[in-house]
């Protein structure tokens, strides 16, 4: 279970002021001392994360965040990190002190959480210290009252959490669910020098698993073996799935009427709104010298020669638009709140992040009226195959 990638785990994060008992609740849920419990306010600095299995839900990541009322420059940084975690969260647990009548900060955060669109559970803790508790919730969200100190209400808290977690939409099929069982998928997956030694990259692993789970059949080869692979096929594949970097070369070797897409496009569909991302790629044609592009990778890795984000995409886009484009590349969890000044956002495939996290990035770009796309769609557009690569998903309801 510990090997389930984070992108497939439901992310449940705890938010609240300092010393309201977030860490006690996290520890009660996980059954472990995940977070340090201290009477000293502000003892949780960086978000603390724990992967576990929550029955009957399955694999989850529990995240404890710093106090939302922390002070000073360091406190402001902690709050920024907590906000960043919120954008990656499927289920937000807002913990408050039932004995504190001031709920202004909680009401403000509820508004932010509501805008984010994920599920919310409010936990009023310390009921053993509170007198009569006034209703203060401005929104109709589930609420439980507990005392982490005495244990009162803790079972209700866990039941409410499980009930909300169970409302998560089931993971949609990456691609094979769109086809009947025993459909044939021809995979062309040359191994990039940047791929981890001895392993396939995650999108390839996930697509293979999805095909097997849906009773599909697989023929797989690297690009150099493609011609042999084609000769050995006893029937026309229902879908050809290729690494984006060889899309153009594969298209030249297969018949015009074979449906084809790329691993990165399948991932784009599983993470976000594919047709909006495709439209974002088409907006490259509107860029001019001086246009500013944000390239956002969702995890950090050592960049190598001919890196797709830092070299390939900037070079190809400059060639296409006549040059003079300006690129900022950022990697990791952070995604800027302020996107002003940019003309386009290009995301990586987002294989290490959840759909909710990727959609939050898309939402931010769309709210800033910025087109957003991803690496695979950019490559498909620059190489002239975008329409063909997304055609197989045109009528599917997720796109
Ligand atoms: S940069 Fe993006 S696509 Fe590449 S491994 Fe990280 S999350 Fe996956």
Boltz pocket constraint, residues with backbone or C-beta under 6 A from the ligand:
constraints:
  - pocket:
      binder: B
      contacts: [[A, 297], [A, 298], [A, 299], [A, 300], [A, 348], [A, 349], [A, 350], [A, 351], [A, 352], [A, 353]]
      max_distance: 6.0
